[in-house]
Amino acid sequence: MNKSISASELRSWENSLPQMAKVLRDANVKDDTHILLEYKLPSTEKRIDFAFNSTMTAFFCPFLS
């Protein structure tokens, strides 16, 4: 994906990615977890900043609550 980004968007990711990494470490997610960053929704210009999917049966994350 060859997309240029603004300095503010870069700063935003530099600030938020370490926090999301901590959330994932603290949640002790399984090895089969899939992480999506800046996922473009089909048929639209909208994006999801961060999403993850796993086969976990139970998950509690106060950061996301």
C-alpha positions as CSV (number, residue, x, y, z in Angstrom):
1,M,0.0,0.0,0.0
2,N,1.8,3.1,-1.2
3,K,-0.1,5.8,0.6
4,S,1.5,8.9,2.1
5,I,0.3,10.0,5.5
6,S,0.4,13.3,7.3
7,A,2.7,14.1,10.2
8,S,-0.3,14.2,12.6
9,E,-1.5,10.7,11.5
10,L,2.0,9.4,12.0
11,R,2.2,10.9,15.5
12,S,-1.2,9.4,16.3
13,W,0.0,5.9,15.4
14,E,3.3,6.4,17.3
15,N,1.2,7.3,20.4
16,S,-1.5,4.7,20.1
17,L,0.3,1.6,18.8
18,P,2.3,1.0,22.0
19,Q,-0.9,1.3,24.0
20,M,-2.7,-1.3,21.8
21,A,0.4,-3.6,22.1
22,K,0.1,-3.4,25.9
23,V,-3.6,-4.2,25.7
24,L,-2.9,-7.3,23.6
25,R,0.0,-8.4,25.8
26,D,-2.1,-7.9,29.0
27,A,-5.0,-9.8,27.4
28,N,-2.7,-12.8,26.8
29,V,-4.2,-13.4,23.3
30,K,-3.7,-16.6,21.5
31,D,-1.2,-17.2,18.7
32,D,-4.0,-17.4,16.1
33,T,-5.1,-13.8,16.7
34,H,-5.4,-11.6,13.5
35,I,-4.7,-7.9,13.8
36,L,-5.9,-5.4,11.3
37,L,-4.5,-1.9,11.1
38,E,-6.1,0.8,8.9
39,Y,-8.5,-1.8,7.4
40,K,-10.4,-0.2,4.5
41,L,-14.0,-1.1,4.4
42,P,-15.1,-2.5,1.1
43,S,-17.0,-0.2,-1.3
44,T,-16.3,2.9,0.9
45,E,-13.4,5.2,1.7
46,K,-13.9,4.6,5.5
47,R,-11.3,2.7,7.5
48,I,-11.2,0.9,10.8
49,D,-8.1,2.0,12.8
50,F,-7.6,-1.2,14.8
51,A,-9.4,-4.5,15.0
52,F,-8.5,-8.0,16.1
53,N,-10.1,-11.4,16.0
54,S,-9.2,-14.5,17.9
55,T,-10.8,-17.8,18.9
56,M,-10.8,-16.7,22.5
57,T,-13.7,-17.8,24.6
58,A,-13.6,-15.0,27.2
59,F,-12.0,-11.6,27.0
60,F,-12.2,-8.6,29.2
61,C,-10.3,-5.4,28.5
62,P,-11.0,-2.4,30.7
63,F,-9.1,-0.2,28.2
64,L,-11.8,-0.9,25.6
65,S,-14.8,-1.0,27.9
